[in-house]
């Protein structure tokens, strides 16, 4: 099973940028789609972005589209989330996720942007001040 460790969170002013990293252990990292979810205080965990195993397909929540960019480097077993033009409402704990799925069923999970068949990292706090 892949182990995930996030880093890169912190405090930033509105309009600023942060880059989150998620380092994965395990030789099968390249096999799985990866994603980022976030959870604000008092709210449910929600989808932010995902990337297919070969980085050929990207998925974004409407709330982050055009501001966030997900990418992966399979040689480094790392997935990234570049967050630009941050807003106070982006404040949340951000969780890296690995999707243990493949094929058409996996594409459907990614398309629906639901946390099915995922394993989480421990999370990293992002705070955006106004």
N, C-alpha and C positions, 0 to 999 in steps of 0.2 A: 504494500500500500504506500502511496505517495504521502510524504510528510511535507507540510507547507509552513513557511515562516515569512510573515510580512514585515516590511520596514518602509520607512519614508514618510510616515505620518508626522503631523506637527501642527503648529499654529501659524496661520497665514491671514493676511488682510484680504478683504473682498477684492476681487480682480487679480489676485496673485495666482501663483502656480505651485503645484507639488507633483512629485513623481513617486508613486508607490511601486515597490518591488515585492515580488513573491518568489522566494527561492524554494525549489522543490527537490526533495531527495528521491532517490529511486530511479532505476534505469528505464522505467516505462513511462516517464514524463511525456515523451514525444507522442505517446499513443492517444492521450486524452485531450478533449477540449478543456479550456480553462476559463475562469470567469472571476468577476469581482461583484460582490454584493455589499450593501451598506445598511446600517441600522442606526437610526437617530433615536434619541431618548424618547421613550414612550411610544415608539412606533415599531411596526413589524419590519423584519429584514426584507429589503427589496433589491431587486436586480439592478445592476448598473451597466455592466458590459461583459461580453464573452468573446472568445476567439476559438475557432476550430483548431484541430490538432496541427494542421499545416499552415495556419494563419491565413488560409484562403478566404475565410468568411468571418466577418465581424458582426457583432450584435450590440446594440446600444439601447438603453432606456431613452425615451423621448426627453426626459429631464436633463440628460447629460449629452445628448447628441450635438455634435458641433463644438463641444468644449472639452470632452474627454476623449482620449485615444488609448485603446488597448493594443498591446503588442506582445510578442513572445520571442524568446531566443532559445530554441531547443538545444543548441550546443551548450548553453549555460544553464539549462533547466530553470529558466526564470521567465516569469510573466510580469509585465509592467502595466501601470495605469498612469498615463500622463494627464494631469488635471489642470486645465487652464481656465482663466476667467472664473475663478471660484466665487461662489455666492455663499452667504450665511446659511442658506438652506442645504448646502452640501455638507454641513457639519454632521458627522456620524462616525461610528466605528466601521472601518472598511475591512471586509473579509475576502480573502482569496479563496477560490473554490476550484476543485478538480471534479469534472464530470466523469463518473465511471459509466460511460455509455458509448455506443458506437452505432453506426448505420442510420437508417431512416428514423428509428425511434429517437435517436440522439438528436438528430436534426430537428425533430418536432419539439423536444424539450428545450432546445436552444431557441427555436422560433417563438415558443410560448413564454420564454424568459422566466421559467419557474425553477425553483431549487430542487429539482428531482435528481436523484442519484448523485448527489454532491457530497464531498467531504470538505470541511472548512479548515482554514488556518485559525490562529488565535486572535487575529484582528489587530488593526492599528488605528489609533484615534486621529481623525482629521478635524480640526476646529478652524472655522473661517469667521473672523471678526468683521463687524460692519464698520 
